[in-house]
Amino acid sequence: MTNIHILCFGNTLHSDDGIGVAIAARLHKETLPASVKVIDAGIAGLNALPLFEHCSSVLIVDAAELGLSAGSFRFKTVSELTKQNVSDHLGGVSYLLQAVDAIVTPAPKIEILAVQPAVCESFSPGLSDELTLVLEDVVSAILDYVKRLTLQNGKTERYLL
């Protein structure tokens, strides 16, 4: 099983917290291997638990307080987030990760692409200028991630080659 799920979380009514939803919309315009599913998980929280089943890898995309300049983004493992206390800033996603660890068997390899927001204001739709400017860079990083994973898994699908 080499299926990859890209779960994009966010709330479009809370400014930069909607970055995951914007990235999902942008990724849906790409031609991806059949083994890759991009899912707009919105504010699903624990309801997203089934999305961790029947796949070998999950990439979570979400806004997170990283202590970096707005628009910075990093790929992190779950253990890296825990060590850096970033998981506290992921809200419901951190609870979801605990549930995955306790319930999903076999658990997929999970990585997080965390994007530093400029602002997360309630009932303020739309991304900040800083995040709008890096949207394509984040999408490119995700496409590189998918390419790397599909090549590591020996997939023969022609993708971005």
N, C-alpha and C positions, 0 to 999 in steps of 0.2 A: 504494500500500500504506500503510494508516494503522493497522496493528495495533499495539497496545500490550501489552507483556508486563511484568507486575509480578512480579519474582523476589524472593521472601522467603527469606532465608538465616538459618540459626541452628541451634543445638544445644540442644534442650530439656532435656538433662541437665546443662547448664552455666548454670543460673540465667538471668540477663538476656541471655545470648547467644541464648536462645530467642525473643527479641522478634519476629524476622521470622516465625517459625512461628506465633506467636500472632496476628500481624497478618494473615497469610494466612487463618487460620481465621475471623477476624472478617470479612474482606473477602468470603469465600465466602458470607456471609449477605446481602450486598448485591446489588441488581439492577444490573448493570453493562452497558454497551453490548456487543454481540456482538463488537466489535473489540478488546475488552480481555480478556486472560487473566491470572488470578492464579495463580501457581505457587508451591507450597511447595517451595523448592529445598533446604531442610534443610542438609545438609553436603555437597552435591553436588560442590563444587569444580569442577575442570575438566570433570567429567561434565555440567555445565550449559551447556557451550559451544553445543550445538545450540539452546538456548533463545534465543539471540541472532540466530537466522536467521529469515527470513520475517516480520520486523516492522520498523516504522519507528522505534519508541521502546522503550526498556527503562528501567524504574525498578527499581533494586536497593534492597531494604530490608534493613538489617542493623544490628546493634549495632556501635558504633565509639567508640574513645576520642577524644573531641573536646576534652577539657579544660574541659568545661562541667559544670554541675550535673546530677545524675542525672535522667533523664527529658527532658532537653533534646533537641531534634532539629532537624536542618538538612537542606535539600536542597543537594546539592553536585554540581558537575560533576567528571569524572575529573581534569581539570587542577587544579581547586581542591584536591582531596584530595592530589594529588601535591605541590603547593606547600606544603601544610600538614603533610606527613608523616603524614596520617591513614591513607593507604593501608597503611602498615606495621601498623596496628592492625586492618585488615580481614582479615588472614591470607590464606586461600586465595582470597578474592574478588579481591585485588589481582593475584594470578597469573592468575586467570581473565580479568580486564580486559586484561592484557598479551596473552593468547592471542587474545582477541576482536579486538584491534587488529591482530594479525599474520595472522589466519586468516579472519575473517568478512568477506565482501564481497558486497554493500555492508554496511558496519557500521551498525547503528542508532544513533540519538542515545541516549546513555546518561546517566542521572542517578542519583544515589545519595541515598537518604533514610537518613541516619545517625542513630542513636539512642544517646545517651550512657547506658551502663549504670551501675547503682549497684554491682553486684557480678557477677563472672563466676567462680563457683566450680565446679570439676569435680565431677561427680556430686552436684549440688545442684539437682534439678528445681524448676521454678516461677520465676515472675518476682518481683522485689522489689516492695515496696509502691509505690515511686516509679514504676516502669514500669507497674505495673497501673493506677495513677492516670492516666497519660497515654495509655493505649492508645487510648481513643476520640478523643483529640485528634489522634493520629497517623493514625488511620483517616480522620478528617475532612479532614486535610491531603492525604491520598492521593486521596480522592474529589474534592477541589477541583482537584488536579493533573490527574486524568483528565478532569474537565469542561473545564478550560482547554485541554488537548491536543485533545480531540475537537472543541471549538469552533474552535480554530486550524486544524484540518485540514478544516474545512468539513463535518463530519459532520452529517447531518440527524437522527440518532437523538435522540429525546427522552430526556434524562437529567438528572435533578435540576434541572429548570427550573421 
